[in-house]
Amino acid sequence: MPYEPKIIAYLCTWCSYTGADTAGIERLKSPANIRDIRVPCSGRVAPELIMRTFEQGADGVLVLGCHIGECHYNTGNHRAAKRLPVLQALMAYAGLEPERVRLDWVSASEGERYARITTEFTEGVRALGPIHWRIADRKARFVWEQEPISHRYSAFSDEQPKHAIYFTPVHEQQTQAIRAAATELLANKQVDCVIGYEVGPRGRTRPAFIHQPEGVERLVWNQDCTHNLSAYLSKKLGWGTDGGKKKQPDRLPKAAIMVKPCDSR
């Protein structure tokens, strides 16, 4: 069976989407590979959205907007015109053909132009062949090629991780240092709780509250440790409310907390 590319087209609702309707009304032929998605403006199609489209299985992404000077939001298509060349340069650097993304302009009355652009783009993507580059695959390879860390496997299935997490040798060293410090603090009863990070059952990093030395193996440090843990001090360590006012317990528990430089100010 011959290869047929999967192409997603993001169409501006004010011009390009109507241009696609015009092509249909005029019974102009356009490729069946195209899946049109209406967006408020071509400027709303962020590079992250385009890369996520590739991740979900598309072989090409077409962005069609109003002609320059005719944008309903004045500068939306200018924003798109600035973003796409930068994205294409990054795609080339990452090993993904820049020709798989195209930005063009189609007005509401240009049904013939819509049919021509979609046909040209489809033929170009078909000539490139199937895409062999996927964000998720690259992440997964990066994860499993790193130094092993025992906790990593407990949150994932035997086949593939549910959520790719980067564990570099530096992350593992930091994780082991954090666990050692937490074990000492809890074993010597210097603190009642250690607030840190763990990998949850869905494979995502989340806050962790460790009360016993046996639980320190749950603690991790990786690029997904983004929560500001200081927000949990009053919620988890005995501070309550009395008529909307904070009240202090008889004994205020002691806690050790993992704090990033950006959270310590």
TIKE-13484 format. One record per residue (C-alpha): y, x, z; residue number from 1; residue in one letter. Coordinates in steps of 0.25 Angstrom, whole numbers, plus 5000, padded with zeros to 4 digits. Each point is the difference from the previous one (the first is absolute). Layout:
<sites>
<site v="Y" u="X" w="Z" seq="NUM" type="a"/>
...
</sites>
This chain:
<sites>
<site v="5000" u="5000" w="5000" seq="1" type="m"/>
<site v="5013" u="5006" w="4996" seq="2" type="p"/>
<site v="5010" u="5004" w="5011" seq="3" type="y"/>
<site v="5011" u="4990" w="5003" seq="4" type="e"/>
<site v="5011" u="5005" w="5009" seq="5" type="p"/>
<site v="5005" u="4991" w="5012" seq="6" type="k"/>
<site v="5015" u="4999" w="4999" seq="7" type="i"/>
<site v="5010" u="4994" w="5010" seq="8" type="i"/>
<site v="5014" u="4996" w="4995" seq="9" type="a"/>
<site v="5011" u="4998" w="5010" seq="10" type="y"/>
<site v="5010" u="4990" w="4993" seq="11" type="l"/>
<site v="5014" u="4997" w="5004" seq="12" type="c"/>
<site v="5001" u="4985" w="5003" seq="13" type="t"/>
<site v="5013" u="4999" w="4993" seq="14" type="w"/>
<site v="4998" u="5006" w="4987" seq="15" type="c"/>
<site v="4986" u="5007" w="4997" seq="16" type="s"/>
<site v="4992" u="4989" w="5006" seq="17" type="y"/>
<site v="5007" u="4990" w="4991" seq="18" type="t"/>
<site v="4998" u="5009" w="4988" seq="19" type="g"/>
<site v="4985" u="5000" w="5003" seq="20" type="a"/>
<site v="5001" u="4985" w="4999" seq="21" type="d"/>
<site v="5008" u="5001" w="4987" seq="22" type="t"/>
<site v="4989" u="5008" w="4994" seq="23" type="a"/>
<site v="4990" u="4990" w="5004" seq="24" type="g"/>
<site v="5009" u="4988" w="4994" seq="25" type="i"/>
<site v="5001" u="5008" w="4987" seq="26" type="e"/>
<site v="4985" u="5003" w="5000" seq="27" type="r"/>
<site v="5002" u="5015" w="4999" seq="28" type="l"/>
<site v="4987" u="5008" w="5003" seq="29" type="k"/>
<site v="5000" u="5008" w="5013" seq="30" type="s"/>
<site v="4989" u="5008" w="5006" seq="31" type="p"/>
<site v="4991" u="4992" w="5010" seq="32" type="a"/>
<site v="4999" u="5012" w="5008" seq="33" type="n"/>
<site v="5014" u="4997" w="5006" seq="34" type="i"/>
<site v="5001" u="4993" w="5014" seq="35" type="r"/>
<site v="5014" u="4995" w="5002" seq="36" type="d"/>
<site v="5006" u="5000" w="5014" seq="37" type="i"/>
<site v="5014" u="4994" w="5001" seq="38" type="r"/>
<site v="5010" u="5008" w="5009" seq="39" type="v"/>
<site v="5014" u="4996" w="5004" seq="40" type="p"/>
<site v="5005" u="5013" w="4993" seq="41" type="c"/>
<site v="4995" u="5013" w="4994" seq="42" type="s"/>
<site v="5007" u="5007" w="5011" seq="43" type="g"/>
<site v="4991" u="4994" w="5010" seq="44" type="r"/>
<site v="4988" u="5007" w="4994" seq="45" type="v"/>
<site v="4999" u="5012" w="5010" seq="46" type="a"/>
<site v="4992" u="5013" w="4996" seq="47" type="p"/>
<site v="4991" u="4997" w="5012" seq="48" type="e"/>
<site v="4997" u="4986" w="4994" seq="49" type="l"/>
<site v="4996" u="5007" w="4987" seq="50" type="i"/>
<site v="4991" u="5010" w="5006" seq="51" type="m"/>
<site v="4994" u="4989" w="5008" seq="52" type="r"/>
<site v="4997" u="4993" w="4987" seq="53" type="t"/>
<site v="4993" u="5012" w="4995" seq="54" type="f"/>
<site v="4992" u="5001" w="5013" seq="55" type="e"/>
<site v="4995" u="4986" w="4998" seq="56" type="q"/>
<site v="4994" u="5003" w="4987" seq="57" type="g"/>
<site v="5011" u="4999" w="4989" seq="58" type="a"/>
<site v="5000" u="5010" w="4988" seq="59" type="d"/>
<site v="5014" u="4997" w="4997" seq="60" type="g"/>
<site v="5013" u="4994" w="5005" seq="61" type="v"/>
<site v="5011" u="4994" w="4992" seq="62" type="l"/>
<site v="5014" u="4997" w="5006" seq="63" type="v"/>
<site v="5009" u="4991" w="4991" seq="64" type="l"/>
<site v="5014" u="4996" w="5005" seq="65" type="g"/>
<site v="5013" u="4996" w="4994" seq="66" type="c"/>
<site v="5008" u="5008" w="4991" seq="67" type="h"/>
<site v="5010" u="5010" w="5006" seq="68" type="i"/>
<site v="5013" u="4992" w="5003" seq="69" type="g"/>
<site v="4993" u="4987" w="5001" seq="70" type="e"/>
<site v="4993" u="5001" w="5013" seq="71" type="c"/>
<site v="5001" u="4987" w="5008" seq="72" type="h"/>
<site v="5002" u="5009" w="5013" seq="73" type="y"/>
<site v="5010" u="5009" w="4992" seq="74" type="n"/>
<site v="4993" u="5014" w="5003" seq="75" type="t"/>
<site v="4985" u="4996" w="5002" seq="76" type="g"/>
<site v="4996" u="5006" w="4987" seq="77" type="n"/>
<site v="5008" u="5012" w="5002" seq="78" type="h"/>
<site v="4992" u="5002" w="5013" seq="79" type="r"/>
<site v="4987" u="4999" w="4992" seq="80" type="a"/>
<site v="5005" u="5009" w="4989" seq="81" type="a"/>
<site v="5002" u="5011" w="5011" seq="82" type="k"/>
<site v="4987" u="4998" w="5007" seq="83" type="r"/>
<site v="4990" u="5000" w="4989" seq="84" type="l"/>
<site v="5003" u="5015" w="4994" seq="85" type="p"/>
<site v="4999" u="5005" w="5014" seq="86" type="v"/>
<site v="4987" u="4993" w="5002" seq="87" type="l"/>
<site v="4994" u="5005" w="4987" seq="88" type="q"/>
<site v="5003" u="5014" w="5004" seq="89" type="a"/>
<site v="4993" u="4998" w="5013" seq="90" type="l"/>
<site v="4988" u="4994" w="4992" seq="91" type="m"/>
<site v="4999" u="5012" w="4991" seq="92" type="a"/>
<site v="5000" u="5009" w="5012" seq="93" type="y"/>
<site v="4989" u="4992" w="5007" seq="94" type="a"/>
<site v="4991" u="5000" w="4987" seq="95" type="g"/>
<site v="5003" u="4986" w="4995" seq="96" type="l"/>
<site v="5005" u="4998" w="4986" seq="97" type="e"/>
<site v="5015" u="4996" w="5000" seq="98" type="p"/>
<site v="4997" u="4992" w="4988" seq="99" type="e"/>
<site v="4993" u="4990" w="5008" seq="100" type="r"/>
<site v="5013" u="4994" w="5005" seq="101" type="v"/>
<site v="5011" u="4995" w="4991" seq="102" type="r"/>
<site v="5014" u="4994" w="5003" seq="103" type="l"/>
<site v="5007" u="4991" w="4989" seq="104" type="d"/>
<site v="5009" u="4989" w="4998" seq="105" type="w"/>
<site v="4998" u="4986" w="4994" seq="106" type="v"/>
<site v="5009" u="4989" w="5000" seq="107" type="s"/>
<site v="4997" u="4985" w="5001" seq="108" type="a"/>
<site v="5001" u="4998" w="4985" seq="109" type="s"/>
<site v="4992" u="5013" w="4996" seq="110" type="e"/>
<site v="4986" u="4994" w="4998" seq="111" type="g"/>
<site v="4997" u="5009" w="4989" seq="112" type="e"/>
<site v="5005" u="5012" w="5008" seq="113" type="r"/>
<site v="4991" u="4997" w="5011" seq="114" type="y"/>
<site v="4988" u="4998" w="4991" seq="115" type="a"/>
<site v="5002" u="5014" w="4994" seq="116" type="r"/>
<site v="5003" u="5007" w="5013" seq="117" type="i"/>
<site v="4987" u="4995" w="5006" seq="118" type="t"/>
<site v="4992" u="5003" w="4988" seq="119" type="t"/>
<site v="5005" u="5014" w="4999" seq="120" type="e"/>
<site v="4998" u="5003" w="5015" seq="121" type="f"/>
<site v="4986" u="4994" w="5000" seq="122" type="t"/>
<site v="4996" u="5009" w="4988" seq="123" type="e"/>
<site v="5006" u="5012" w="5007" seq="124" type="g"/>
<site v="4992" u="4998" w="5013" seq="125" type="v"/>
<site v="4987" u="4997" w="4992" seq="126" type="r"/>
<site v="5002" u="5013" w="4993" seq="127" type="a"/>
<site v="5001" u="5007" w="5014" seq="128" type="l"/>
<site v="4987" u="4994" w="5004" seq="129" type="g"/>
<site v="4995" u="4995" w="5014" seq="130" type="p"/>
<site v="5008" u="5005" w="5012" seq="131" type="i"/>
<site v="4992" u="5010" w="5009" seq="132" type="h"/>
<site v="5011" u="5002" w="5011" seq="133" type="w"/>
<site v="5000" u="4991" w="5012" seq="134" type="r"/>
<site v="5009" u="5001" w="5012" seq="135" type="i"/>
<site v="4989" u="4996" w="5010" seq="136" type="a"/>
<site v="4990" u="5009" w="4993" seq="137" type="d"/>
<site v="5009" u="5012" w="5002" seq="138" type="r"/>
<site v="5002" u="4997" w="5015" seq="139" type="k"/>
<site v="4986" u="4998" w="5003" seq="140" type="a"/>
<site v="4996" u="5013" w="4994" seq="141" type="r"/>
<site v="5011" u="5007" w="5007" seq="142" type="f"/>
<site v="4995" u="4994" w="5013" seq="143" type="v"/>
<site v="4986" u="5004" w="4999" seq="144" type="w"/>
<site v="5002" u="5014" w="4995" seq="145" type="e"/>
<site v="5008" u="5003" w="5013" seq="146" type="q"/>
<site v="4993" u="5006" w="5013" seq="147" type="e"/>
<site v="4991" u="4990" w="5006" seq="148" type="p"/>
<site v="5005" u="4993" w="5013" seq="149" type="i"/>
<site v="4990" u="4992" w="5007" seq="150" type="s"/>
<site v="5009" u="4988" w="5003" seq="151" type="h"/>
<site v="5003" u="4998" w="4985" seq="152" type="r"/>
<site v="4987" u="4994" w="4997" seq="153" type="y"/>
<site v="4999" u="4989" w="5011" seq="154" type="s"/>
<site v="5011" u="4992" w="4994" seq="155" type="a"/>
<site v="4994" u="5000" w="4986" seq="156" type="f"/>
<site v="4988" u="4995" w="4993" seq="157" type="s"/>
<site v="4989" u="5009" w="4995" seq="158" type="d"/>
<site v="5005" u="4999" w="4986" seq="159" type="e"/>
<site v="5015" u="5000" w="4998" seq="160" type="q"/>
<site v="5012" u="5000" w="5010" seq="161" type="p"/>
<site v="5007" u="4987" w="5002" seq="162" type="k"/>
<site v="5013" u="5007" w="5000" seq="163" type="h"/>
<site v="5002" u="5014" w="4996" seq="164" type="a"/>
<site v="5006" u="5009" w="5011" seq="165" type="i"/>
<site v="5004" u="5014" w="4998" seq="166" type="y"/>
<site v="4993" u="5010" w="5010" seq="167" type="f"/>
<site v="5004" u="5014" w="4997" seq="168" type="t"/>
<site v="4996" u="5012" w="5009" seq="169" type="p"/>
<site v="5014" u="5000" w="5007" seq="170" type="v"/>
<site v="4997" u="4985" w="5003" seq="171" type="h"/>
<site v="4987" u="5004" w="5006" seq="172" type="e"/>
<site v="5006" u="5011" w="5009" seq="173" type="q"/>
<site v="5011" u="4991" w="5005" seq="174" type="q"/>
<site v="4989" u="4989" w="5003" seq="175" type="t"/>
<site v="4992" u="5009" w="5008" seq="176" type="q"/>
<site v="5012" u="5005" w="5008" seq="177" type="a"/>
<site v="5004" u="4986" w="5003" seq="178" type="i"/>
<site v="4986" u="4996" w="5004" seq="179" type="r"/>
<site v="4999" u="5013" w="5009" seq="180" type="a"/>
<site v="5014" u="4997" w="5007" seq="181" type="a"/>
<site v="4996" u="4985" w="5002" seq="182" type="a"/>
<site v="4987" u="5003" w="5006" seq="183" type="t"/>
<site v="5006" u="5010" w="5010" seq="184" type="e"/>
<site v="5011" u="4990" w="5004" seq="185" type="l"/>
<site v="4990" u="4988" w="5002" seq="186" type="l"/>
<site v="4990" u="5008" w="5007" seq="187" type="a"/>
<site v="5010" u="5006" w="5010" seq="188" type="n"/>
<site v="5006" u="4986" w="5002" seq="189" type="k"/>
<site v="5013" u="5005" w="4996" seq="190" type="q"/>
<site v="5002" u="4988" w="4992" seq="191" type="v"/>
<site v="4995" u="4986" w="4999" seq="192" type="d"/>
<site v="5000" u="4998" w="4985" seq="193" type="c"/>
<site v="5002" u="5008" w="4988" seq="194" type="v"/>
<site v="5007" u="4993" w="4988" seq="195" type="i"/>
<site v="4996" u="5006" w="4987" seq="196" type="g"/>
<site v="4994" u="4996" w="4986" seq="197" type="y"/>
<site v="4986" u="4996" w="4996" seq="198" type="e"/>
<site v="4994" u="4996" w="4987" seq="199" type="v"/>
<site v="4997" u="4985" w="5001" seq="200" type="g"/>
<site v="4988" u="4993" w="4994" seq="201" type="p"/>
<site v="5007" u="4997" w="4987" seq="202" type="r"/>
<site v="5002" u="5015" w="4998" seq="203" type="g"/>
<site v="5015" u="4999" w="5003" seq="204" type="r"/>
<site v="5007" u="5008" w="5011" seq="205" type="t"/>
<site v="5005" u="4992" w="5012" seq="206" type="r"/>
<site v="5005" u="5002" w="5014" seq="207" type="p"/>
<site v="4989" u="5004" w="5011" seq="208" type="a"/>
<site v="5000" u="4998" w="5015" seq="209" type="f"/>
<site v="4991" u="5010" w="5007" seq="210" type="i"/>
<site v="4997" u="4998" w="5015" seq="211" type="h"/>
<site v="4987" u="5008" w="5001" seq="212" type="q"/>
<site v="4997" u="5015" w="4996" seq="213" type="p"/>
<site v="4988" u="4994" w="4992" seq="214" type="e"/>
<site v="5010" u="4993" w="4991" seq="215" type="g"/>
<site v="5008" u="5012" w="4995" seq="216" type="v"/>
<site v="4990" u="5002" w="4988" seq="217" type="e"/>
<site v="5007" u="4988" w="4994" seq="218" type="r"/>
<site v="5014" u="5007" w="4999" seq="219" type="l"/>
<site v="5004" u="5006" w="4986" seq="220" type="v"/>
<site v="5012" u="5006" w="4993" seq="221" type="w"/>
<site v="5002" u="4998" w="4986" seq="222" type="n"/>
<site v="5011" u="4996" w="4989" seq="223" type="q"/>
<site v="4999" u="4985" w="5004" seq="224" type="d"/>
<site v="5004" u="5002" w="5015" seq="225" type="c"/>
<site v="5013" u="4993" w="4997" seq="226" type="t"/>
<site v="5002" u="4990" w="5012" seq="227" type="h"/>
<site v="5010" u="5003" w="5010" seq="228" type="n"/>
<site v="4991" u="5000" w="5013" seq="229" type="l"/>
<site v="5012" u="4999" w="5010" seq="230" type="s"/>
<site v="5001" u="4985" w="4997" seq="231" type="a"/>
<site v="4987" u="4998" w="5007" seq="232" type="y"/>
<site v="5004" u="5006" w="5013" seq="233" type="l"/>
<site v="5005" u="4987" w="5006" seq="234" type="s"/>
<site v="4990" u="4991" w="4994" seq="235" type="k"/>
<site v="4987" u="5008" w="5004" seq="236" type="k"/>
<site v="5004" u="5007" w="5013" seq="237" type="l"/>
<site v="5003" u="4988" w="5010" seq="238" type="g"/>
<site v="5014" u="4996" w="4997" seq="239" type="w"/>
<site v="5001" u="4985" w="5000" seq="240" type="g"/>
<site v="5011" u="4990" w="4999" seq="241" type="t"/>
<site v="5005" u="4990" w="5011" seq="242" type="d"/>
<site v="5008" u="4989" w="4995" seq="243" type="g"/>
<site v="5004" u="5008" w="4987" seq="244" type="g"/>
<site v="5004" u="5012" w="5009" seq="245" type="k"/>
<site v="4991" u="5013" w="5001" seq="246" type="k"/>
<site v="4994" u="5003" w="5013" seq="247" type="k"/>
<site v="4993" u="5013" w="5005" seq="248" type="q"/>
<site v="4986" u="4999" w="5006" seq="249" type="p"/>
<site v="4997" u="5006" w="5013" seq="250" type="d"/>
<site v="4994" u="5012" w="4994" seq="251" type="r"/>
<site v="5005" u="5005" w="4986" seq="252" type="l"/>
<site v="4988" u="5006" w="4992" seq="253" type="p"/>
<site v="5002" u="5014" w="4995" seq="254" type="k"/>
<site v="4998" u="5002" w="4985" seq="255" type="a"/>
<site v="4999" u="5011" w="4990" seq="256" type="a"/>
<site v="5005" u="4996" w="4986" seq="257" type="i"/>
<site v="4999" u="5007" w="4986" seq="258" type="m"/>
<site v="5014" u="5000" w="4996" seq="259" type="v"/>
<site v="5005" u="5005" w="4986" seq="260" type="k"/>
<site v="5013" u="5007" w="4999" seq="261" type="p"/>
<site v="5007" u="4989" w="4993" seq="262" type="c"/>
<site v="4996" u="4990" w="5012" seq="263" type="d"/>
<site v="5004" u="5010" w="5011" seq="264" type="s"/>
<site v="5015" u="4998" w="4998" seq="265" type="r"/>
</sites>
